[in-house]
Amino acid sequence: MENAVEIKNLTKRYKDFVLDHISLTIPAGTILGVIGENGAGKSTLINSILGVTDSDYEQVRILGYDLKTQAKEIKERISAIFSDAGYDEHLTPLVLGKILSGVYASWNQDKYLSYLEKFSLPPKKKIKTFSTGMQVKLKFAAALSHNAKLLILDEATNGLDPVFRDDILDILREFTEDEDHAVLMSSHITSDLDKIADYIAYIHEGKLIFVMTCDEIRSDYGIISCGRELFDSLSRDDIAAYRKEEYSYRVLIKNRREIRRIFHDIPIENASVEDIMLFYTKGETFK
């Protein structure tokens, strides 16, 4: 399997919002991080991929299956974790496992029980007694226990302490190492994506601004602080976005090597995923 997800021209229209002609590919064996401000369209994209939200598209293929005609095959092979959806709080993890074993043909009860132990989740206590972090851990235990080939996470690490969140990131990286699995992960915790993502897709106001490898982001993007004279001498094609401050400009550049070739002595800061999102959201661009 070369690509885990293939999306061509996916559009969803609401009265006051449009997710506008999104096309992207997630190669097998990789993690795609989706970033964007609240209301940018991340959850709409995920719900459209899952078939929860009806949308218009030229093509959506998941794990080689067509979303329109093979939804059942897709659902058996993916797991989705949402920050705002969980299991019946009156169940215990043991009862939940029995229920899920009837839902998924490939359910692995031994693996599920091992994750309960690994995550220190009491199997016979009701879910309503669990903390937010414990409930998130339970979602991951279930998601990882039925041989899913694709994990889709929508702000799924919310509520986790930094230590366990780091453990989850390790699990996600191991999940994709055999190049037969993939992860699509939207998150406001961009430092997590800096650690494990292979690709970043940035959605802003319903439009896909870019899909790039993290290596490309690190090598191509940078931040310059400069005065008006230098700002005016920069090519507009090299400026992704900028912010005017009281006596200077902060500029997000997207062609670092070319800038360095022309302006040898300009200090260029590294740009994180969070920096890029903040510049596009709060800064100005050239139309």
C-alpha positions in Angstrom: 0.0 0.0 0.0 1.6 3.2 -1.2 -0.8 5.7 0.2 -3.0 5.4 3.3 -5.3 8.3 2.4 -5.9 10.0 -1.0 -8.2 13.1 -1.1 -9.0 15.0 -4.3 -11.0 18.2 -4.3 -13.0 17.7 -1.1 -15.5 20.5 -0.4 -18.0 21.1 2.3 -20.3 24.1 2.3 -22.1 25.5 5.3 -24.1 28.7 5.4 -21.2 30.7 6.8 -18.2 28.5 6.0 -16.6 26.6 3.2 -14.0 23.9 3.4 -12.6 24.6 -0.1 -11.3 22.0 -2.5 -8.9 20.1 -0.2 -6.5 17.7 -1.9 -3.9 15.8 0.1 -2.2 12.5 0.4 -0.9 10.6 3.4 1.7 8.0 2.4 1.7 4.7 4.3 4.2 4.6 7.2 3.8 8.3 8.0 2.2 10.7 10.4 0.4 13.8 9.0 -0.2 16.6 11.5 -3.1 19.0 10.7 -2.9 22.5 12.1 -5.1 25.5 12.0 -7.0 27.9 14.3 -10.4 27.0 15.8 -13.0 27.0 13.1 -10.4 26.6 10.3 -12.0 23.3 9.1 -9.8 20.6 10.7 -12.7 18.7 12.3 -14.9 19.2 9.2 -12.1 17.5 7.1 -11.8 14.6 9.6 -15.6 14.1 9.8 -15.7 14.1 6.0 -13.0 11.5 5.7 -14.9 9.3 8.2 -18.2 9.8 6.4 -19.7 11.4 9.4 -20.3 14.6 7.4 -21.6 14.5 3.9 -19.3 16.4 1.5 -18.6 16.8 -2.2 -15.4 15.3 -3.6 -13.7 14.0 -6.7 -12.2 11.1 -4.8 -11.6 9.9 -1.2 -9.7 6.6 -0.9 -8.7 5.2 2.5 -6.3 2.3 2.8 -7.1 1.6 -0.9 -10.9 1.5 -0.4 -13.3 4.0 -1.9 -15.3 5.9 0.7 -18.5 6.0 -1.4 -18.7 2.3 -2.1 -16.6 0.5 0.5 -17.3 2.4 3.8 -17.8 -0.9 5.7 -14.3 -2.1 4.8 -12.8 1.2 5.8 -14.5 1.3 9.2 -13.1 -2.1 10.1 -9.6 -0.9 9.4 -9.5 2.5 11.0 -9.7 3.9 14.6 -10.8 7.5 15.4 -10.3 9.3 18.7 -12.0 12.6 19.4 -11.4 14.9 22.4 -15.2 15.6 22.9 -16.6 12.0 22.5 -16.1 9.0 24.8 -17.7 5.8 25.9 -20.7 5.2 28.2 -19.5 6.3 31.6 -21.5 3.5 33.3 -19.4 0.8 31.6 -16.2 -0.7 33.0 -13.2 -1.2 30.7 -13.8 -5.0 30.9 -17.4 -4.7 29.7 -16.3 -2.2 27.0 -13.8 -4.7 25.7 -16.6 -7.4 25.4 -18.7 -4.9 23.5 -16.0 -3.9 21.1 -15.1 -7.6 20.5 -18.5 -7.9 18.9 -18.0 -4.7 16.8 -14.5 -5.5 15.3 -13.8 -8.8 13.7 -10.1 -8.4 14.4 -10.5 -7.3 18.1 -7.5 -8.5 20.2 -8.6 -8.9 23.8 -5.2 -9.8 25.1 -3.7 -6.7 23.5 -6.5 -4.6 25.0 -5.9 -6.0 28.5 -2.2 -5.4 28.1 -2.8 -1.7 27.3 -5.1 -1.4 30.3 -2.2 -2.6 32.4 0.3 -0.5 30.6 -1.8 2.6 31.1 -2.7 1.7 34.8 -6.4 1.6 34.1 -8.5 -0.4 36.6 -10.5 -2.9 34.5 -13.4 -3.2 36.8 -14.0 0.4 37.8 -16.7 2.4 36.0 -15.5 4.9 33.4 -17.3 7.7 35.2 -14.8 7.5 38.0 -11.9 8.0 35.6 -10.1 11.4 35.3 -10.0 13.1 31.9 -6.6 11.8 31.3 -7.6 8.2 32.2 -10.5 8.4 29.8 -8.2 9.5 27.0 -5.9 6.6 27.8 -8.9 4.2 27.6 -9.7 5.6 24.1 -6.1 4.8 23.0 -6.2 1.3 24.5 -9.4 0.5 22.5 -8.1 2.2 19.3 -4.9 0.2 19.3 -6.5 -3.2 20.0 -8.3 -4.1 16.7 -5.5 -4.1 14.2 -6.4 -0.7 12.7 -4.2 0.4 9.8 -5.0 4.1 10.2 -5.5 6.2 13.3 -7.4 9.5 13.1 -6.9 11.7 16.1 -8.9 15.0 16.5 -7.3 16.8 19.4 -7.0 13.4 21.1 -4.1 14.2 23.4 -6.0 17.0 25.2 -6.1 16.4 28.9 -3.0 14.3 29.1 -0.1 15.2 31.3 3.2 15.8 29.5 4.8 12.5 30.5 1.9 10.3 29.3 1.5 12.5 26.2 5.1 11.8 25.4 4.5 8.0 25.8 1.6 8.3 23.4 3.8 10.0 20.9 6.3 7.1 21.1 3.4 4.6 20.6 2.3 6.6 17.5 5.8 6.6 16.1 6.1 2.8 16.6 2.7 2.3 15.0 4.0 3.7 11.7 7.4 2.2 11.7 6.5 -0.9 9.7 5.3 1.4 6.8 1.9 -0.4 6.7 0.2 2.0 9.1 -0.5 5.8 9.1 -1.7 8.5 11.5 -3.7 11.6 10.7 -3.5 13.9 13.8 -5.0 17.3 14.3 -3.6 19.1 17.4 -3.3 22.5 19.0 -0.2 21.2 20.8 2.1 21.9 17.9 5.2 20.9 19.9 3.8 17.3 19.7 3.7 17.6 15.9 7.2 19.0 15.8 8.4 15.8 17.6 6.7 13.1 15.5 5.0 14.4 12.3 6.4 13.6 8.9 4.1 16.0 7.2 2.2 19.1 8.2 -1.0 20.3 6.5 -2.0 23.8 7.4 -5.7 24.8 7.0 -6.6 28.5 7.3 -10.2 29.8 6.9 -11.2 26.6 5.0 -8.3 26.6 2.6 -5.3 24.3 2.5 -2.4 26.7 2.7 0.3 24.0 2.3 1.2 20.4 2.9 5.0 20.0 3.5 7.4 17.6 5.1 8.7 18.7 8.5 12.2 18.7 7.0 11.0 21.1 4.3 9.5 23.4 6.9 12.7 23.5 8.9 14.9 24.1 5.8 12.6 26.6 3.9 10.9 28.7 6.6 12.6 31.2 8.9 11.9 34.5 10.8 13.7 37.8 10.1 13.5 40.9 12.3 14.3 44.0 10.1 13.7 47.6 9.4 11.6 49.2 6.7 14.4 49.5 4.2 15.3 45.8 4.3 11.6 44.8 4.4 11.0 46.7 1.1 14.0 45.0 -0.5 12.7 41.5 0.1 10.9 39.8 -2.7 7.2 39.5 -2.0 7.4 35.9 -3.3 9.7 35.0 -0.4 7.4 36.4 2.3 4.8 34.1 3.7 3.5 36.6 6.2 4.7 39.5 8.3 3.9 41.5 11.4 4.6 45.2 11.7 5.9 46.2 15.1 6.5 49.7 16.5 9.9 50.2 15.0 10.5 47.1 12.9 9.0 44.2 11.0 8.9 40.5 11.9 8.8 38.5 8.7 8.1 34.9 8.1 10.1 33.9 5.0 9.4 30.7 3.0 12.6 30.6 0.9 15.4 30.6 3.5 18.1 29.4 1.2 17.5 32.1 -1.4 17.3 34.9 1.3 20.6 33.6 2.7 22.2 33.7 -0.7 21.2 37.3 -1.3 21.5 38.7 2.2 24.5 37.0 3.7 24.6 38.6 7.1 20.9 38.7 8.1 20.2 36.7 11.2 17.4 34.1 10.4 15.6 32.4 13.3 14.2 28.9 13.0 10.4 28.8 12.6 8.4 26.3 14.5 5.0 24.9 13.4 3.4 27.2 16.0 5.3 30.2 14.6 4.0 29.6 11.1 0.4 29.2 12.3 0.6 32.4 14.3 2.1 34.4 11.5 -0.6 33.3 9.0 -3.4 33.8 11.6 -2.3 37.1 13.2 0.0 38.6 10.6 -0.5 40.1 7.1 0.1 38.6 3.7 0.4 40.0 0.2 -2.6 39.1 -1.9 
